[in-house]
């Protein structure tokens, strides 16, 4: 990037120092976010030479201009576009296996009777409603949430992440029953 003082012709237009042709004035664009950062350079006006593939931006109203290569800008835009395409492809690939999961039949809660549930070695057991693996949640002390006691996780229970069911222990027995949250 070179700093130059551009010549002015009688129509109050600037002339390209390389080829001698008149530069085209291009107003600045709106503010944009590029790679998570605000790009304020787009808001600045520029003088473009289409034959030399360069453009000039004035430095703080000093009358001196900084030279930029338009081909570099095009390469950056193409790289950004390619990166966006790759991200979209990765998101689509990640979403495809999730959509390919077979839907499980979830039993209605009225059909569930109290049953004995036992933790296996990994701390999980099969969900009686959907057949997925339920997590065992150990009892925790009472927590204060928004100024109120939260009693939800005080007793041991099983929680199924697939059907969002909760099975709580009945008194001091080994039987568990479906529970509304």
C-alpha positions in Angstrom: 0.0 0.0 0.0 1.5 3.2 -1.1 0.5 6.7 -0.1 0.3 9.2 -3.0 -1.1 12.6 -3.7 -3.5 12.3 -6.6 -3.6 14.9 -9.4 -6.8 16.8 -10.0 -8.1 17.7 -13.5 -10.2 20.8 -14.2 -13.5 19.1 -13.6 -12.5 18.5 -10.0 -11.9 14.8 -10.6 -8.8 12.8 -9.6 -6.6 11.1 -12.1 -4.9 7.7 -11.8 -1.1 8.1 -11.3 -0.4 4.9 -13.2 -2.5 5.2 -16.4 -3.7 8.9 -16.4 -7.4 8.0 -16.6 -10.1 9.7 -14.5 -11.0 7.8 -11.2 -14.6 6.9 -10.5 -16.0 8.0 -7.2 -17.7 5.2 -5.2 -19.6 6.1 -2.1 -19.1 4.0 1.1 -21.4 1.0 1.9 -23.3 0.3 5.1 -21.5 -1.0 8.1 -21.0 -4.8 7.9 -19.8 -7.5 10.2 -17.0 -9.6 8.7 -15.6 -12.6 10.6 -17.3 -11.4 13.8 -15.9 -7.9 13.6 -17.3 -4.6 12.5 -15.8 -3.5 9.2 -15.7 0.3 9.1 -13.5 0.4 6.0 -16.6 -0.3 3.9 -18.2 3.0 5.0 -15.4 5.1 3.5 -15.7 6.5 0.0 -13.1 5.4 -2.6 -11.8 6.4 -6.0 -11.6 3.5 -8.4 -9.4 2.9 -11.5 -11.0 0.0 -13.4 -8.2 -0.3 -15.9 -5.4 -0.6 -13.3 -7.6 -2.6 -10.9 -6.7 -0.4 -8.0 -8.7 2.0 -5.7 -7.7 4.9 -3.5 -8.9 6.0 -0.1 -8.1 9.3 1.4 -6.3 9.4 4.7 -8.1 11.5 7.3 -9.0 14.3 4.8 -5.3 15.1 4.3 -5.4 15.0 0.5 -3.1 12.0 0.5 -4.5 8.7 -0.7 -3.7 5.1 0.1 -3.6 2.7 -2.8 -5.3 -0.7 -2.6 -5.3 -3.6 -5.1 -8.9 -4.6 -6.0 -7.7 -8.2 -6.8 -6.7 -8.7 -3.2 -10.2 -7.6 -2.1 -11.8 -10.0 -4.6 -9.6 -12.9 -3.3 -10.7 -12.0 0.3 -14.3 -12.0 -0.7 -13.9 -15.4 -2.5 -12.1 -16.9 0.5 -14.8 -15.6 2.8 -17.5 -17.0 0.5 -15.7 -20.4 0.3 -15.4 -20.5 4.1 -19.2 -19.8 4.5 -20.0 -22.6 2.0 -17.8 -25.0 4.0 -19.5 -24.0 7.2 -22.9 -24.6 5.7 -21.8 -28.0 4.3 -20.5 -29.0 7.7 -23.8 -27.9 9.4 -25.8 -29.8 6.8 -23.6 -32.9 7.3 -24.1 -32.6 11.1 -27.8 -32.2 10.7 -28.2 -35.1 8.3 -27.3 -37.9 10.8 -29.6 -36.4 13.4 -32.5 -36.4 11.0 -31.7 -40.0 10.0 -32.4 -41.3 13.6 -35.4 -43.5 13.7 -38.3 -42.1 15.7 -39.1 -44.0 18.8 -42.6 -44.8 20.0 -43.2 -43.0 23.3 -45.8 -44.7 25.6 -48.5 -42.6 27.2 -47.9 -41.9 30.9 -51.3 -43.5 31.9 -50.0 -46.9 30.8 -47.0 -46.9 33.1 -47.2 -48.8 36.4 -44.6 -48.5 39.2 -41.6 -50.7 38.4 -38.2 -51.6 39.7 -35.4 -49.7 37.9 -31.7 -50.6 38.6 -28.6 -48.7 37.6 -26.2 -50.6 35.4 -22.4 -50.2 35.5 -22.5 -47.0 33.5 -25.1 -45.5 35.8 -27.9 -45.7 33.3 -30.9 -47.9 32.6 -33.5 -48.4 29.9 -36.4 -45.9 29.8 -39.8 -47.6 30.2 -41.5 -45.0 27.9 -39.2 -44.8 24.9 -36.4 -47.4 25.3 -33.6 -44.9 25.3 -30.9 -44.8 28.1 -31.9 -42.8 31.2 -29.4 -41.0 33.4 -29.4 -41.5 37.1 -29.5 -38.2 39.0 -28.3 -38.5 42.6 -30.1 -36.4 45.3 -28.6 -33.0 46.0 -29.1 -30.4 48.7 -31.9 -27.9 48.4 -30.9 -25.0 46.1 -32.3 -21.5 46.2 -33.4 -20.4 42.7 -34.8 -16.9 42.3 -35.3 -16.6 46.0 -37.3 -19.8 46.2 -36.2 -23.3 47.3 -35.8 -25.7 44.3 -36.8 -29.2 45.5 -36.6 -30.8 42.0 -33.3 -32.7 42.5 -33.4 -33.4 46.2 -34.3 -37.1 45.8 -32.6 -39.7 43.6 -34.3 -40.1 40.2 -33.9 -41.2 36.6 -34.1 -38.7 33.8 -34.5 -39.6 30.1 -33.0 -37.0 27.7 -35.0 -38.4 24.7 -38.6 -38.2 26.0 -37.8 -35.9 28.9 -39.4 -38.3 31.4 -38.6 -38.3 35.1 -39.0 -41.5 37.2 -38.8 -40.9 41.0 -38.4 -43.4 43.8 -41.5 -44.4 45.7 -40.7 -43.8 49.4 -37.9 -46.1 50.5 -38.7 -48.9 48.1 -36.8 -50.0 44.9 -39.9 -49.0 42.9 -39.9 -46.0 40.6 -42.9 -44.2 39.1 -43.3 -41.7 36.3 -43.4 -38.1 37.7 -44.4 -34.8 36.3 -41.8 -32.2 36.8 
